[in-house]
Amino acid sequence: MPPDEEHRVEVHIDKLLAARGMTLTELADRVGLTLANLSILKNGRARAVRFSTLSALCTVLDCQPGDLFTVREPHC
């Protein structure tokens, strides 16, 4: 990503966890991630997501990738 391009991906893990009555710790255990790495993803600080991680998140949260992430419009 070029330095002047802003990060526009929003992560909706909190919303999905609340809707399913699940904690971040439970999700980390079920997906096989450390709590620290899942927190980095949840807070939008991850630089990349493996397809295997994305698939595991979708399986555990019973969702589609588009439920986990959206892209904000660029600021003009």
C-alpha positions in Angstrom: 0.0 0.0 0.0 1.5 3.4 -0.9 2.3 5.6 2.1 -0.2 8.2 1.1 -3.1 5.7 0.7 -5.3 5.4 3.8 -6.3 2.0 5.2 -10.1 1.7 4.5 -11.0 -1.8 5.5 -13.4 -2.0 8.5 -13.5 -5.2 10.6 -16.9 -6.3 12.1 -15.8 -9.1 14.4 -17.2 -7.3 17.5 -20.6 -7.0 15.9 -20.6 -10.7 15.0 -19.4 -11.8 18.4 -22.1 -9.8 20.1 -24.8 -11.2 17.8 -23.7 -14.7 18.6 -23.0 -14.2 22.4 -19.4 -15.3 22.0 -16.3 -13.8 23.5 -13.1 -12.9 21.7 -11.2 -15.5 23.8 -13.7 -18.2 22.7 -13.4 -17.2 19.1 -9.6 -17.3 19.3 -9.7 -20.8 20.8 -12.2 -22.1 18.2 -10.4 -20.6 15.3 -6.9 -21.6 16.5 -5.5 -18.1 16.7 -3.8 -16.5 19.7 -5.8 -13.8 21.4 -3.2 -11.3 20.5 -3.3 -12.0 16.8 -7.1 -12.0 16.8 -7.1 -8.7 18.6 -4.8 -7.2 15.9 -7.2 -8.4 13.2 -10.3 -7.2 15.2 -8.8 -3.7 15.7 -8.0 -3.3 12.0 -4.2 -3.4 12.5 -3.6 -6.6 10.5 -1.7 -6.2 7.2 -3.0 -9.5 5.8 -5.4 -12.4 6.5 -4.8 -15.9 5.3 -7.6 -17.7 3.5 -7.4 -20.5 6.1 -8.0 -17.9 8.9 -10.8 -16.3 6.9 -12.4 -19.7 6.3 -12.1 -20.7 10.0 -13.6 -17.3 11.1 -16.5 -17.8 8.7 -17.1 -21.3 9.8 -17.1 -20.5 13.5 -19.1 -17.3 13.2 -21.5 -18.8 10.5 -21.0 -15.9 8.2 -19.5 -14.9 4.8 -16.3 -12.8 4.3 -18.4 -9.8 3.5 -20.0 -10.0 6.9 -16.5 -9.7 8.5 -15.1 -6.8 6.4 -16.3 -3.8 4.5 -14.3 -1.1 2.6 -15.0 2.5 3.4 -15.2 5.0 0.6 -12.0 7.1 0.2 -12.0 10.6 1.8 -12.1 13.3 -0.9 
